[in-house]
Amino acid sequence: MFGLLQKMDRFSNGLMSEQEKIDFVQEIVDNGMVWKMHNKYIDEALFYMGQGKVVDMVLRRIADNNAPRNEKDAGGYNPFDTSLCG
């Protein structure tokens, strides 16, 4: 419906409903750009994450042959194994 710049303008001017804000913040978290934006966007993302309304899913991949392939997390899984992501 709206492009990213229009959404940023609507967000900054308080023209979004609560659900529109959540959807917008989730979008900029999903594409990773939120962490490079103004603090008001980062603060809003952290606020909604704290409420469980926005999630930040980070996928890690084995980038090269020197990556630690035998590393295990607390659950006994290799954190670089993307096959766990389904």
JOBEL-V266953 format. One record per backbone hydrogen bond with DSSP energy under -0.5 kcal/mol. CO is the residue of the C=O (numbers start at 1). NH is the residue of the N-H. If there is no record, write none. Layout:
CO;NH
CO;NH
//
This chain:
3;7
4;8
5;9
6;10
7;11
8;12
9;13
10;15
10;16
11;14
17;21
18;22
19;23
20;24
21;25
22;26
23;27
24;28
25;29
26;30
27;31
28;34
29;32
32;35
33;36
34;37
38;41
38;42
39;43
40;44
41;45
42;46
43;47
44;48
45;49
46;50
47;51
48;53
48;54
49;52
55;57
56;58
57;59
58;60
61;63
64;67
67;69
68;71
73;76
77;73
77;79
78;81
80;82
81;84
82;85
83;86
//
